Amino acid sequence: MEFDEMKKIWDAQNNQPLYVIDEKALHNRIQSKMNRALHFASINEWLLIMVNLGAGGFLLYLNRFKPNIFMYVESAWMFATVVYLVVSRIRRINASRLFDRSIHGDLDHAISLVSYQLRLSQMVRLNLFPMGAIMIFSGWEGGKLFEVSLVILVSFALAFYVGRRGDRVNKRRKRELQVLKEKLETGN
């Protein structure tokens, strides 16, 4: 039997073409990817906000006992980071309302969320350098340059490594979503 004849029999029996994309299943899969990205973005934002708020407050508290201008600067920097994160979160939430609730809209939303996570991660990693420099100056002024520098170097190197691993996962996730978008747009 020829392929065309088999296709006609299949179409006649099932009232649907042989090659069909289950749009509902595809949409559910895209929504699950979007919800996962939304969940991770929200958790990352809240963790960063809480860590910076807590660390900034803790530095202010410690600075009461042995005042150090660089600890005030570090606290101010952390509080400014919290403000930036809150504003970014509000912008992300407002931007999410602009996407339509279709396959293409949810896919664009998922890509946007993963791109946001990559930008957020890059900001956090770049933020390590000025924070580290301020902390080293603080240790220098306090007379504990070696101890402070060693702790900062180890903790920031670990944070940088974890951030890079997360970026690799997010870049792969973004590539997968973009490939899916290209396939949907071309119809392959």
Summary of the structure (lengths in Angstrom):
residues: 188
radius of gyration: 24.7
end to end distance: 26.2
largest distance: 89.0
contacts: 506
relative contact order: 0.10
helix: 87%
strand: 0%
